[in-house]
Amino acid sequence: MSCGAVPAGSLEDRQNQVYRKLVGVMDPELGLSIVKLGLVYDLGITEGDVVVTMTMTTPACPLGDLITREIEDRVGALGWVTSVAVRIVWEPRWTPAMIR
């Protein structure tokens, strides 16, 4: 496989790999995974470029940069990923009812 090439496997396989990485990203204040908290709204993959669309529990979250860096590090460690972008949105607004 050439450098930066996307491995064989379906888009669903690659999405599952990314979600497994995201499950390991914890909200430090709540001690729960960002996936379990329902903070991850969407995942886009084009070739080796990954875009994670998510929110925070509050717009004033002081740990947003820390969480974003951890996402970039964990997802970026997948061999086929060439770039990771974290897109923070505020709609729909997060509520505790989103916890899975």
N, C-alpha and C positions, 0 to 999 in steps of 0.2 A: 504494500500500500504506500502511495506517495505521501509526503509530508502534507498534513492538512486535509487529507482525503477523508470523506465520510465513510465509515465502515458499512459493509453489507448489513442489512437489517432494516426492518420497517421503521417508519416514523414512530409507530407505537412503541417499538423496542427502545428507541432513543428517548422518547418521552418518559418511559418507565425508569430508565437509567437516571435521568435528571431528577425525577420525583424521589427516587431512593436517596439521592444526594441531599435534596431539600428537606427530607424527613429528619436528617441529622442536624439541621440548622435550628437552634433553640432560641426562643425569646428569653434573654437572660433574666428579665424581671419576673416572668411567669413560670419559667422552667418547663415550657412546653414547646414542641416542634411548631415551626411556622405553618406547616401543613396541617397539623392537628388543630391549630388555632383558627384555621380557615383564612389565613392571610394571603395565600397564593390564589389569585383569581384566574390566571391564564398562563399558558406556557407555549411559546412559539419557537419553532425550530425550522430554520432554512439552511440547508447544507450543514455547516458546522457552527452557525451562528444561533445562539440561544437568547431568547428574550423572556424574562420572568416578569409578569405583571402581577403586582401585589399591593397590599396596603400595610399600614401599621395599625396597632391598636388605638393610637391617638396621633393626631398631627404633630403634637408636641413631643413625640417619642425621642428621647435623647440618645437612644441606641440604634437609630436607623442606619447610620453609617457603618457601625459595627456589623449589623445584620447583613447589610448589602455586601460588605467586603467578604464575609464568610460565604455568602452565596456565590460570589465570583470565584473565590478560591476553591470551594468544593466542586462546583459544576465545571469550572475551568480545568480541573484535574482529570476529567474524562478525556481520554486520548483523542477522540474525534472532534472535540469542541475547539473552535478557533477563536470565538469571542463570546462573552457573556455580558448582557445588559440587563439591569434591574430597573424596571419602570414602576415608580410609585404612583398610585392613584388614590383618590379619596372618595370616589363613588364606585360602587355603593360603599357607604360608610360601614366600618366593621362594628359588629355587636357581639356580645358573648354568645348569642344564639348560633353563631357561625362555627363554634367549636365542635369538632367531630368526635 
